[in-house]
Amino acid sequence: MDNTKLEEKILEILKNGAKTSEEIRNELIQENIDFTQLQFREVLAKMVREGKVKKIPSYERKKFLFSI
């Protein structure tokens, strides 16, 4: 899958609320989306840098949450 379509799918998933990167990745896997782990991390990081996605620390869960 190309990066543009992966970005669209990530945004679609995050419309339902903030999620960790693992939760996003698991939803993509459930939808049978074909991507590599490296591609997923690069696309998510690019979206954070561009301001499309917010990266918020969750101290209770000890993880970062991603939201729109």
Secondary structure as the mmCIF struct_conf table of DSSP 4:
data_model
#
loop_
_struct_conf.conf_type_id
_struct_conf.id
_struct_conf.beg_label_comp_id
_struct_conf.beg_label_asym_id
_struct_conf.beg_label_seq_id
_struct_conf.end_label_comp_id
_struct_conf.end_label_asym_id
_struct_conf.end_label_seq_id
HELX_RH_AL_P HELX_RH_AL_P1 ASN A 3 LEU A 14
TURN_TY1_P TURN_TY1_P1 LYS A 15 ASN A 16
STRN STRN1 LYS A 19 LYS A 19
HELX_RH_AL_P HELX_RH_AL_P2 SER A 21 GLN A 30
TURN_TY1_P TURN_TY1_P2 GLU A 31 ASN A 32
HELX_RH_AL_P HELX_RH_AL_P3 GLN A 37 GLU A 50
TURN_TY1_P TURN_TY1_P3 GLY A 51 GLY A 51
BEND BEND1 LYS A 52 VAL A 53
STRN STRN2 LYS A 54 SER A 58
TURN_TY1_P TURN_TY1_P4 TYR A 59 LYS A 62
STRN STRN3 LYS A 63 SER A 67
#
